Amino acid sequence: MDIANLIQTVAIYALPVLFAITVHEAAHGYAARHFGDNTAYMMGRITLNPLKHIDPFGTILMPLLLYFATSGAFLFGYAKPVPVNFGNLRNPKRHMVWVALAGPASNFAQALLWGLVLVLLIGAGIQEPFFIKMAQAGILVNLVMWALNLFPLPPLDGGRILVGLLPYKQAALVSRIEPWGFFVVMFLVITGVVGTLWLRPLMSLGYAVINTVLAPLLLLLQ
């Protein structure tokens, strides 16, 4: 393992990853408070302080172990989930959808902002590889979080969105998957099912949207 390459990779990805997980979790908490649940607010989790959202195992240890075990070919991690008491929401079933959607939506917005940073760097003639790679990493990290979290299986955000949209009987059936959902998702990720059938198509769409939105600005700056 090339330690110098590892340090460079960590330096490039550190800021985008910290922003991605921090804003994602804070967005859940803010949306929950907006719709009537103050649990996250009372626990100090509606904050942009990354230390409040970092899970020592899921955010640091697991990604590092996977990086070394797979030579960087496969990475996976998670942040400390923001506590939400869905029973406190004014309309639990409907508002659950918006609370769950807030996290992935924040990641797509961040991907767009990193894309804007990249366009401005190119437009300003800045060729420093570190900054270019960081902006590209910001787009990639946030699109991965956006797409993966929308996968329709609890406990991912997409699973909670699905539960909120389904009729009560079907929603109850899907909810029962949650205790084993993480292991099911990990299995599907490792076997390549999620990557082939979900991540790649959705991320291609995400890149296409970002390119379409930013293309006029890039042409203007050139």
N, C-alpha and C positions, 0 to 999 in steps of 0.2 A: 504493500500500500504506500503510495506517494504522499507523505505527510505534508509536504509543501503544497501539493495540489488540493489536499483536504482543507488546509487552512485557507487557501484562496477561495475555494467553493463556499466554505462557511462564511467568510467575509462578504462574499457577493450576495448570498441568500439570507443572511441574518436579518437585515433591516426589512426586506420584503416579507419574510415569514413572520416576524414580530408584529408588523403592521397588519398582516392578513388575519392572524388569529385574534389579535387584540380587538380590532374593529369588528370582526365577525361576532365575537362573543358579546361585546358591548352593544351591538345592534340588536341582538336577541333581547338583552335586558331592557334597552330603551323601548323597544316595541312592546314588551310585556308591561312595562310601566304605563305606557300610553294607553293600553287597553285594559288597565285596571289592576295589574299585579305588581306590587311594590317589593316582592321578595328579593330580587337581584339588587334593587336600589338600597334596601335596608342592610344588605350584606356587603355593600361597597363594591359591587361587581359592574356597575355601569360606569366604567372608567377606561381611559386609554393607557393606564399603567399596565404594561405587559406582565409584570410580576404577579398581578392578581389573576391572570388567566393561564399562566404556564403550569402545566402538569409535569412534574419532574420526570416521570416515566414516559408518558405519551408524547411530550413535546421535545424532550432532550435525549433521554436514554434510548428509546425505541428507534428513532431515526438514525442515531449514530450506530447502533448495533446493526441495523439493516444496511447502512452504508458500507460498513466494513464486511459484512457477511456476503453482500452481493456485488461488491466493488462499485457501488453507486448505481447499479442497474435498477434497484427497486427501493423506494422510500415510502414510508407511511408514518403518520403521527396524528396526534390530536391534542386539543387544548382542554383545560378544565371546563366542563359545561357550566353555563350560567344557570342557576336554579330558577325554575319557573313553576309556579303553582297554577296550573291551567284552570283549576276550580275558581280562582279569584278573578279571572277574566270576565268582562261584562257579558260576553257571549262566547263561552269556552270553545265550542266546536268551530265557530267561524273565525274567531280571533286567533285560535291556535295556528291557523294557516298563515296569517300575517306575521305572527311571532317567529314561526319556523322559517318563513321566506326572507325575513330581514337579514339573516346571516349570509346566505348565498348572494342576495342582492348587493350587500355591502362589498363582497368579494368581486363581483362583476364591475361595480363602480370603481373599485381600486385598480382592477386590471385596465380599465379605460384610462384612469389617471396615470398609471405607469406608461401606458401607450402614449399619452400626451407628453410625458417627460421624455420618452424616447424620440418622438417627433421633434420636440424643441431642441434636444441635444444635436440631432442630425441637422436641423435647420440652422443652428448656431455654429455648425462646423466643428463641434467638439468630437474628437476621435478617440478620447481616452477609453481604452477597452473596459476598464473596471466599471465606469459609470454606464456604458452601453450595456454591458452584461448584467448589471444590477437592474436596469430598467426592463430588460428582456426577462430576467428572473422574476421581477414583480408581476409581469403579465402572466407568465407561466404558472407561478405559485397560486395566484388568485383565480385563474381559470380552472386549475385542478381542484381547488377548494370549492369553487362555485359548482362545477359539474359533479364532483363526487358527492357533495352534500345534498344534491338534488336527487340522488338515486333513491327510488321510492320504496325504501325498506327501513323501518324503525331499527335503531334509534337515530338514524340520519335525518336531517331536516326534511328531505323528500318524503320519508316515511310518515312524518308527522303531518306534512301537507296532505298526503294521501288520506290519512285518517280523518283529517278535518273536512275533506271533500266527499268522502264516501258516506252512504246512508249508515245509520247507527249500527245495524246488524253486521254489515261488512266491515265497518270501521273497528268494531270490537274484535273481529277475527284477526285483522291485520295487527292490532295492538298487542295481541298475545305473542307475536313474534319477537317483541322488543327484548326480552331477557336473553335471547340467543342471537339477536340481530347482528351484533358486532362480529361474532364468530362466523356467521353466514356471509357477511360482507367481506371479511378478511379472506375467507375461502374463495369467494367469487373474484376478488382482486388478484389473489395469488395464482389462480388458475387462468387468469386472463379474460374471464367472461366480462367483467365490468369494464376493463380497458377497451376491449374490442367492440362490444355492443353498446357501451354507454359513454365512457370518457372520450374516446377519439371522435365520435360523431358530434358530441356536444361541444367539445373544445374547438373543433373545426368551425362550428357555427359561431362560437364566441370570437375566435380570431377574425372570421369574416365580418362580423358586426363591427368589431373594433377598427378593422381596416377601412370599412365603408365610412364610419363616422369620422375617422381622422384623415382620410385621403385628401379631402379638400384643403385642410390646413397644411399638410405636407407639400402639396402642389403650390400653395401660396408662399410658403417659406423658401421653396426652391426658386 
